[in-house]
Amino acid sequence: MERLMKAHLIEFDLSLRILCPLERAGINTLGKLLKNKRDNLLKIPNIGNTAISTIELFLARYNLSLPQ
């Protein structure tokens, strides 16, 4: 699990429309992504509800979810 948390998001099948804003916000690993609540991610420019839904679906494939 520790190895998965250190994996860079670019290694996964997320679109550049999601990856670029996350990278600019300093969120470049799965572990960093999972430390952010939905509300915090929505504060990132160019990340909206559709991107959040995509992120949640992506995380669900790995039996993970954003903190509540």
N, C-alpha and C positions, 0 to 999 in steps of 0.2 A: 504494500500500500504506500509506503514511503516513496518508493520509486515513482509510482503513479502521481503522487502529489508534486514531485519535482519536475514532471514532464512539462515541456513547453507547449503552450496552446497551439502553436503553429504545427505541431505534430498530429493534431487531430483535424477532423474534417469541418472545422468552422469556417465560415466565409470571411473574406477580407473585410467586408463591411462591419463585421463584429470584431475581428482580430485587431484591426488598426486602432480603433478607439480604445480598446482594452490595453493595448501596448502603450499608447500615449499616456494612459492613466497609471502605468506601472504594473499592470496585471498581465504577467507573461507566463505564469505557470498555473497548473490546475489547482495547486494548493492555495495560491494567492486569490484565484477566482472564488474558491470555496470559503474564503474568509469574509467575503462581501455579501451583505444582504441585498435583496432585490432593490430596496429603496436607494441604497448607495450606488448600485450599478446604474440606476435611472438618472443619477446626477451627472454621469459621464456624457459629454457631448456626443451626439450621434448614436447613442444607445437608447432605444425606446422599448415600448412594450413588445413589439414583434421580435426584436433582438433578444429580449429577456426570455420570451417563450421559446425561441430557438435554443438558447443556452440551457434552459431547464430541460428540454427534450434531450439535448446532448448529454447532460449530466445523468438523466434517468437511465440512459443506456448503460451506464457504469454503476447503477444503483446509488447514485449520489444526488444531493440536492443542495440548493442554496440555504444558508441559515435563515431561520424565521425571525 
